[in-house]
Amino acid sequence: MRLALAGKGGSGKTTLSATLARLQARAGLAVVVIDADSNPNVSVAMGLEAVVGPMSLPYELVSRRPTGPRLTVPVDEVLSRHGATGPDGIRLAVMGAPDHADAGCLCSAHAAVSALLADLGERPDVLTVVDLEGSPEHLSRGTARHADLLLLVAEPYFRSLETVRRLSALARQLPIPQVAVVANKVRSTTDAAAIRDFARGEGLEVLGEIPWSTDVLDADAARTPLLDAVPDSGVVQAIRALALALDRVGEPSSGLAAS
C-alpha cells in the first residue's frame, strides 16, 4: 500500500507518519517513508538526525513518460544510493529542498517524489508512507496521484476542517482509489463528534481518532521520537489502532470514499 498523509500545516502529519511507519515496521512489514516536504522533519520524528542536502532525491533519476514521471533505475538502488535506514529498518527518502533563496520552483523535486511513488506501486510487499507538506501543491501538481490511500489529518476546528474539505475536492480529481480522514488532537467527545459529522457530510470515513496529549509536545521538546519517549501513551495506542484499521482499506465493505 502507498499511504499519503495530508492536512493543514501543524495538524500532526509528521508525528503520525513517523509513528505509524515504525509501528508497522515492528509488526513485520517492509516500510519506506518518503518525506515529501521541502522543509523535511520526518527523519527527526523517526529518530534520525535531520537529513537534507546530498540525501535528497535527485531529478536525474526521473524519466518523463506519457503516464507521468518514472525512475530510470530500480527502486532499491535509488533508496540505497540516495536514502537512509532509520529505526526498525525503515528506509527513508527525502524530497529535494531549495539550495538558496530565490531558487525558483520545486518542480523537479515534485517529479522525483512522484516517480518514486509510482515505481513503488510495483512493490506490493512494501508499505510506503508519504508525509506531504501542509499545502495543496502535491495534489495540484499531481505528485500524490499514485497513492493508494490519501489520509487527511483533521483537527477539530474550522481552519483545519476547511483545509481537509479543499484537499478532498482536489483528491477526487486524481486517480487516488481511497480517501479517508483521521481525527487528530481530539480533546473531548464533542471534538470527535464534530469531525465525524464533518467527514460524513463530505462522504469520507474516519479511520481513527487520536487524542490530544502533551506527550507529543514533550517528546518534540526533548528531540525524542514519541514512540521512544512514551511508548504506552494514549496517542501511540490510538495510532496502533489506526494501523489495524488500515488492514481493511480497499475491502468492498469498507465504505471508504473513492476518488
NUMIDREN-115105 format. One line per 2 residues: number of its first residue (from 0); their letters; for each residue x, y, z of N, C-alpha, C. Coordinates in pm, whole numbers, plus 50000, padded with zeros to 5 digits. Layout:
NUM) a) X:Y:Z:X:Y:Z:X:Y:Z; ... .
This chain:
0) mr) 50084:49880:50000:50000:50000:50000:50088:50125:50000; 50047:50225:49924:50112:50356:49925:50017:50453:49995 .
2) la) 50054:50492:50117:49971:50575:50202:50030:50715:50209; 49952:50816:50172:49997:50954:50179:49913:51028:50283 .
4) la) 49978:51113:50362:49910:51189:50465:49917:51337:50432; 49800:51403:50435:49791:51544:50400:49706:51615:50505 .
6) gk) 49717:51748:50507:49639:51826:50601:49701:51963:50620; 49640:52041:50705:49690:52174:50733:49826:52167:50801 .
8) gg) 49911:52267:50779:50037:52272:50849:50017:52269:50999; 50093:52187:51069:50080:52176:51213:49971:52081:51260 .
10) sg) 49908:52009:51167:49799:51919:51205:49848:51789:51270; 49977:51761:51260:50030:51641:51321:50068:51533:51221 .
12) kt) 50077:51567:51095:50108:51468:50991:50242:51399:51013; 50342:51478:51051:50477:51421:51061:50488:51324:51178 .
14) tl) 50438:51362:51294:50440:51270:51408:50360:51144:51377; 50246:51161:51314:50162:51048:51278:50233:50957:51177 .
16) sa) 50294:51017:51074:50363:50939:50971:50477:50858:51031; 50560:50923:51112:50677:50857:51170:50636:50744:51265 .
18) tl) 50538:50772:51350:50497:50671:51449:50427:50554:51382; 50339:50582:51288:50269:50476:51215:50368:50389:51140 .
20) ar) 50465:50451:51073:50564:50375:50997:50643:50281:51087; 50686:50331:51202:50766:50247:51291:50683:50134:51352 .
22) lq) 50557:50162:51385:50471:50055:51438:50451:49945:51334; 50431:49984:51210:50411:49885:51104:50539:49807:51077 .
24) ar) 50653:49874:51086:50780:49804:51068:50801:49702:51180; 50766:49741:51302:50779:49648:51414:50683:49530:51402 .
26) ag) 50575:49551:51326:50478:49442:51304:50526:49347:51194; 50640:49378:51133:50697:49287:51034:50687:49332:50890 .
28) la) 50633:49452:50865:50620:49499:50728:50749:49567:50682; 50776:49555:50553:50883:49634:50492:50826:49774:50467 .
30) vv) 50890:49876:50520:50834:50011:50517:50933:50109:50453; 50880:50189:50362:50953:50301:50304:50880:50428:50343 .
32) vi) 50951:50527:50393:50894:50657:50425:50950:50759:50327; 50862:50837:50265:50904:50947:50178:50868:51077:50247 .
34) da) 50969:51156:50280:50944:51290:50335:50925:51384:50217; 50798:51407:50181:50765:51488:50063:50735:51631:50104 .
36) ds) 50822:51686:50185:50809:51824:50231:50943:51892:50207; 50939:52010:50144:51063:52081:50117:51128:52132:50246 .
38) np) 51056:52124:50358:51111:52151:50491:51103:52021:50570; 51195:51926:50546:51179:51789:50595:51200:51775:50746 .
40) nv) 51114:51695:50810:51123:51671:50954:51095:51527:50994; 51055:51443:50900:51021:51305:50936:51141:51232:50995 .
42) sv) 51260:51258:50942:51378:51188:50991:51395:51208:51142; 51380:51331:51189:51392:51359:51332:51280:51293:51410 .
44) am) 51159:51298:51356:51044:51236:51424:51059:51085:51433; 51135:51025:51341:51160:50881:51343:51274:50843:51436 .
46) gl) 51366:50938:51459:51481:50907:51544:51615:50924:51476; 51614:50982:51355:51738:51014:51285:51767:51162:51302 .
48) ea) 51891:51200:51279:51922:51342:51273:51859:51400:51147; 51844:51532:51140:51787:51596:51022:51866:51556:50898 .
50) vv) 51795:51514:50794:51859:51466:50672:51811:51550:50556; 51900:51626:50497:51869:51708:50381:51990:51709:50289 .
52) gp) 51986:51796:50189:52102:51815:50103:52135:51695:50018; 52258:51638:50034:52304:51532:49945:52212:51410:49941 .
54) ms) 52134:51389:50050:52049:51272:50053:51922:51290:49972; 51886:51410:49935:51761:51436:49865:51755:51362:49732 .
56) lp) 51632:51327:49692:51613:51256:49566:51654:51346:49449; 51750:51303:49367:51794:51387:49254:51703:51372:49133 .
58) ye) 51683:51481:49062:51596:51480:48946:51653:51395:48833; 51783:51374:48833:51847:51296:48726:51796:51152:48720 .
60) lv) 51729:51107:48826:51676:50971:48829:51539:50961:48763; 51487:51072:48715:51350:51078:48665:51346:51073:48513 .
62) sr) 51255:50990:48462:51228:50983:48318:51084:51027:48295; 51066:51126:48207:50931:51173:48174:50868:51078:48073 .
64) rp) 50748:51030:48106:50676:50938:48017:50532:50986:48001; 50460:50934:47903:50321:50978:47884:50234:50959:48008 .
66) tg) 50268:50858:48088:50190:50830:48209:50240:50910:48330; 50345:50990:48311:50399:51068:48421:50543:51031:48451 .
68) pr) 50605:51094:48549:50744:51065:48584:50762:50923:48635; 50871:50857:48593:50910:50726:48645:51061:50726:48668 .
70) lt) 51109:50631:48746:51251:50623:48776:51327:50559:48660; 51453:50596:48646:51538:50537:48543:51618:50420:48596 .
72) vp) 51615:50398:48729:51687:50287:48793:51593:50220:48892; 51622:50097:48935:51532:50026:49028:51516:50099:49161 .
74) vd) 51400:50080:49221:51368:50144:49349:51473:50115:49454; 51512:49988:49468:51608:49953:49573:51741:50025:49555 .
76) ev) 51782:50045:49430:51906:50117:49404:51892:50265:49443; 51777:50323:49413:51753:50462:49450:51759:50479:49602 .
78) ls) 51691:50391:49674:51688:50401:49819:51824:50375:49881; 51902:50286:49819:52035:50256:49869:52131:50373:49848 .
80) rh) 52124:50433:49729:52218:50539:49694:52178:50676:49749; 52048:50700:49762:52003:50835:49796:51913:50839:49918 .
82) ga) 51901:50729:49989:51817:50726:50108:51898:50695:50233; 51827:50667:50340:51890:50633:50467:51807:50523:50533 .
84) tg) 51868:50451:50624:51797:50350:50700:51775:50402:50841; 51650:50398:50884:51616:50450:51015:51584:50341:51114 .
86) pd) 51533:50378:51230:51495:50281:51333:51396:50178:51279; 51408:50057:51332:51319:49946:51296:51333:49907:51149 .
88) gi) 51446:49944:51086:51473:49901:50949:51399:49978:50842; 51338:50090:50877:51265:50171:50779:51363:50238:50684 .
90) rl) 51329:50239:50555:51409:50311:50457:51344:50447:50430; 51426:50550:50430:51377:50687:50419:51431:50755:50295 .
92) av) 51343:50824:50222:51382:50908:50110:51328:51048:50134; 51404:51149:50092:51369:51288:50122:51356:51368:49994 .
94) mg) 51249:51447:49985:51228:51536:49873:51334:51646:49873; 51373:51692:49754:51469:51800:49743:51418:51928:49804 .
96) ap) 51511:52006:49860:51479:52134:49922:51554:52246:49850; 51511:52369:49866:51582:52479:49800:51727:52490:49847 .
98) dh) 51819:52510:49754:51960:52527:49789:51988:52668:49840; 51908:52763:49794:51930:52902:49832:51802:52981:49805 .
100) ad) 51796:53103:49855:51680:53188:49834:51668:53226:49687; 51545:53252:49643:51517:53294:49506:51559:53188:49405 .
102) ag) 51547:53059:49446:51591:52949:49360:51486:52907:49258; 51364:52958:49270:51259:52918:49177:51175:52804:49232 .
104) cl) 51095:52745:49144:51000:52642:49188:51071:52510:49215; 50997:52419:49278:51050:52286:49311:50988:52180:49221 .
106) cs) 50972:52214:49094:50910:52121:49000:50984:51988:48993; 51116:51994:48984:51195:51872:48971:51187:51787:49097 .
108) ah) 51181:51853:49214:51170:51779:49339:51037:51704:49346; 50931:51769:49304:50800:51702:49300:50802:51585:49202 .
110) aa) 50866:51603:49088:50872:51495:48988:50946:51374:49043; 51050:51397:49121:51125:51286:49178:51041:51206:49277 .
112) vs) 50965:51277:49361:50875:51210:49455:50769:51130:49380; 50710:51191:49278:50606:51124:49200:50660:50998:49133 .
114) al) 50783:51007:49079:50842:50891:49012:50867:50777:49110; 50921:50809:49228:50946:50705:49328:50815:50642:49374 .
116) la) 50714:50725:49397:50585:50673:49443:50522:50584:49336; 50535:50623:49210:50480:50541:49101:50547:50405:49095 .
118) dl) 50679:50403:49103:50751:50276:49092:50732:50187:49213; 50706:50245:49329:50679:50164:49448:50546:50091:49436 .
120) ge) 50462:50131:49342:50339:50057:49315:50364:49917:49264; 50484:49893:49214:50521:49760:49167:50578:49674:49279 .
122) rp) 50576:49726:49400:50627:49653:49517:50515:49634:49619; 50421:49543:49595:50310:49522:49688:50355:49471:49825 .
124) dv) 50480:49427:49835:50533:49378:49962:50577:49491:50053; 50572:49615:50003:50622:49730:50077:50508:49823:50116 .
126) lt) 50509:49870:50241:50420:49978:50283:50495:50109:50264; 50441:50198:50184:50501:50329:50164:50419:50433:50238 .
128) vv) 50485:50512:50321:50419:50619:50395:50477:50751:50347; 50392:50839:50295:50437:50966:50239:50384:51080:50325 .
130) dl) 50475:51158:50382:50439:51275:50460:50439:51396:50368; 50320:51445:50330:50308:51558:50239:50318:51689:50316 .
132) eg) 50361:51794:50248:50370:51924:50314:50231:51984:50334; 50222:52083:50422:50094:52146:50452:50051:52242:50343 .
134) sp) 50022:52187:50228:49991:52267:50109:49915:52179:50012; 49831:52237:49926:49763:52157:49823:49851:52128:49702 .
136) eh) 49977:52172:49706:50061:52163:49587:50084:52020:49541; 50094:51926:49634:50116:51787:49596:49996:51729:49522 .
138) ls) 49881:51790:49543:49761:51748:49470:49744:51828:49342; 49767:51959:49348:49751:52041:49228:49853:52001:49121 .
140) rg) 49971:51959:49162:50073:51913:49068:50052:51766:49029; 49971:51695:49106:49952:51553:49080:50062:51467:49137 .
142) ta) 50146:51523:49225:50257:51447:49283:50208:51323:49357; 50095:51335:49426:50043:51225:49507:49943:51138:49432 .
144) rh) 49936:51150:49302:49836:51078:49224:49852:50925:49233; 49971:50879:49267:49995:50735:49273:49970:50674:49410 .
146) ad) 49922:50753:49506:49889:50698:49637:49769:50604:49625; 49769:50499:49704:49654:50408:49710:49550:50458:49810 .
148) ll) 49597:50529:49911:49508:50587:50012:49563:50724:50051; 49479:50825:50045:49513:50957:50095:49442:50974:50229 .
150) ll) 49519:50992:50333:49465:51007:50467:49473:51155:50505; 49358:51218:50522:49351:51361:50553:49344:51379:50704 .
152) va) 49443:51450:50759:49452:51468:50904:49370:51590:50943; 49267:51569:51025:49173:51676:51061:49179:51706:51209 .
154) ep) 49196:51833:51241:49185:51879:51378:49045:51937:51399; 48998:51941:51524:48860:51983:51549:48841:52134:51554 .
156) yf) 48881:52204:51448:48850:52346:51440:48835:52385:51294; 48775:52501:51269:48726:52539:51137:48835:52539:51030 .
158) rs) 48949:52603:51055:49050:52617:50951:49107:52482:50908; 49122:52393:51003:49171:52259:50968:49069:52183:50884 .
160) le) 48942:52192:50924:48837:52121:50850:48819:52180:50710; 48833:52311:50698:48825:52373:50565:48939:52326:50476 .
162) tv) 49057:52310:50534:49170:52257:50458:49141:52116:50410; 49088:52034:50498:49052:51897:50460:48949:51897:50348 .
164) rr) 48852:51987:50355:48750:51996:50252:48813:52028:50115; 48904:52124:50114:48969:52163:49988:49057:52051:49934 .
166) ls) 49132:51988:50022:49219:51878:49978:49138:51761:49926; 49026:51734:49992:48940:51625:49948:48886:51650:49808 .
168) al) 48846:51775:49781:48794:51809:49649:48900:51790:49541; 49023:51828:49571:49131:51808:49474:49162:51660:49456 .
170) ar) 49163:51586:49566:49196:51443:49559:49096:51367:49473; 48971:51409:49475:48870:51340:49396:48891:51359:49245 .
172) ql) 48973:51455:49208:49003:51478:49067:49125:51398:49021; 49186:51323:49111:49301:51241:49080:49262:51093:49092 .
174) pi) 49338:51004:49029:49305:50861:49036:49351:50795:49166; 49326:50861:49279:49358:50802:49410:49239:50715:49451 .
176) pq) 49258:50585:49466:49144:50495:49489:49064:50523:49615; 49133:50561:49723:49065:50578:49850:49110:50705:49920 .
178) va) 49013:50777:49978:49040:50897:50055:48965:50884:50188; 49035:50909:50299:48972:50896:50431:49029:51002:50524 .
180) vv) 48975:51007:50646:49012:51106:50745:49062:51038:50871; 49160:51100:50937:49196:51063:51073:49179:51189:51158 .
182) an) 49106:51177:51267:49085:51288:51360:49205:51296:51454; 49264:51414:51465:49381:51429:51550:49359:51539:51653 .
184) kv) 49433:51529:51764:49427:51627:51873:49285:51640:51929; 49221:51527:51946:49084:51522:51997:49085:51534:52149 .
186) rs) 49019:51638:52200:49018:51664:52344:48892:51613:52414; 48785:51589:52338:48658:51554:52401:48570:51478:52303 .
188) tt) 48460:51424:52356:48364:51357:52270:48300:51457:52173; 48292:51582:52216:48239:51687:52127:48331:51708:52007 .
190) da) 48461:51712:52032:48558:51723:51923:48544:51607:51825; 48538:51487:51879:48529:51368:51794:48401:51370:51712 .
192) aa) 48289:51408:51774:48162:51412:51703:48163:51517:51592; 48228:51630:51619:48234:51736:51518:48308:51690:51393 .
194) ir) 48419:51620:51412:48495:51572:51297:48420:51461:51225; 48354:51373:51300:48276:51266:51236:48162:51324:51154 .
196) df) 48095:51424:51208:47984:51488:51136:48034:51557:51009; 48146:51626:51022:48206:51692:50906:48241:51589:50799 .
198) ar) 48308:51483:50838:48350:51381:50742:48230:51316:50675; 48126:51290:50752:48006:51230:50696:47946:51321:50588 .
200) ge) 47945:51450:50615:47892:51544:50519:47973:51552:50391; 48102:51518:50400:48190:51518:50283:48200:51381:50217 .
202) gl) 48126:51284:50271:48132:51149:50215:48262:51077:50245; 48322:51108:50360:48451:51050:50398:48436:50969:50526 .
204) ev) 48510:50861:50535:48510:50780:50657:48624:50824:50748; 48599:50823:50878:48703:50849:50977:48763:50715:51017 .
206) lg) 48891:50697:50985:48957:50569:51013:49013:50560:51154; 49034:50676:51218:49089:50672:51353:49072:50804:51424 .
208) ei) 49079:50800:51557:49070:50919:51640:49188:50919:51737; 49268:51025:51731:49389:51034:51811:49373:51147:51913 .
210) pw) 49392:51118:52039:49366:51219:52142:49475:51327:52149; 49437:51443:52200:49533:51547:52233:49615:51499:52353 .
212) st) 49745:51525:52352:49829:51489:52466:49954:51575:52467; 49994:51617:52586:50120:51690:52599:50240:51598:52576 .
214) dv) 50216:51467:52572:50326:51374:52544:50394:51408:52412; 50315:51448:52313:50370:51481:52182:50460:51603:52192 .
216) ld) 50414:51706:52262:50492:51828:52279:50619:51802:52358; 50608:51721:52464:50724:51692:52548:50829:51612:52471 .
218) ad) 50784:51517:52390:50878:51436:52312:50949:51524:52209; 50875:51614:52148:50935:51703:52048:51036:51796:52114 .
220) aa) 51004:51849:52230:51097:51938:52301:51225:51866:52338; 51214:51735:52365:51331:51655:52402:51402:51598:52279 .
222) rt) 51352:51630:52159:51408:51577:52033:51413:51425:52037; 51305:51365:52091:51295:51220:52102:51168:51174:52033 .
224) pl) 51173:51069:51949:51053:51019:51886:50947:50982:51990; 50823:51012:51961:50715:50982:52054:50716:50835:52093 .
226) ld) 50741:50745:51997:50737:50602:52022:50845:50560:52121; 50957:50632:52124:51064:50601:52219:51042:50670:52353 .
228) av) 50989:50791:52348:50971:50868:52471:50859:50814:52558; 50743:50786:52495:50627:50740:52572:50558:50628:52492 .
230) pd) 50617:50511:52487:50563:50404:52402:50423:50357:52438; 50379:50382:52560:50247:50336:52602:50145:50451:52612 .
232) sg) 50178:50566:52552:50087:50680:52561:49957:50653:52486; 49855:50731:52520:49728:50716:52451:49739:50748:52303 .
234) vv) 49829:50839:52267:49847:50873:52126:49903:50754:52050; 50005:50690:52105:50064:50573:52039:49961:50461:52028 .
236) qa) 49884:50440:52131:49782:50336:52127:49678:50365:52018; 49641:50492:52003:49544:50529:51900:49603:50511:51760 .
238) ir) 49731:50541:51743:49795:50521:51612:49807:50372:51582; 49829:50293:51685:49831:50148:51666:49694:50098:51620 .
240) al) 49588:50151:51677:49453:50115:51634:49429:50159:51489; 49482:50275:51452:49471:50321:51314:49541:50225:51219 .
242) al) 49657:50176:51259:49730:50080:51177:49646:49955:51151; 49575:49909:51252:49488:49793:51235:49373:49825:51141 .
244) al) 49320:49948:51149:49210:49987:51061:49254:49990:50915; 49381:50018:50891:49431:50023:50753:49424:49887:50686 .
246) dr) 49423:49781:50766:49419:49646:50710:49293:49621:50627; 49184:49692:50660:49060:49666:50588:49036:49764:50473 .
248) vg) 49127:49860:50454:49112:49955:50344:49117:49880:50211; 49025:49916:50124:49020:49850:49994:48923:49735:49988 .
250) ep) 48875:49688:50105:48776:49581:50104:48642:49636:50054; 48564:49555:49981:48438:49605:49923:48345:49664:50026 .
252) ss) 48350:49618:50150:48256:49665:50251:48311:49780:50334; 48430:49829:50299:48493:49930:50383:48418:50062:50383 .
254) gl) 48352:50095:50273:48276:50219:50268:48359:50342:50247; 48487:50329:50220:48572:50445:50201:48537:50516:50071 .
256) aa) 48549:50650:50073:48518:50728:49954:48623:50706:49846; 48579:50682:49725:48671:50668:49613:48685:50802:49543 .
258) s) 48799:50819:49477:48820:50947:49407:48735:50953:49283 .
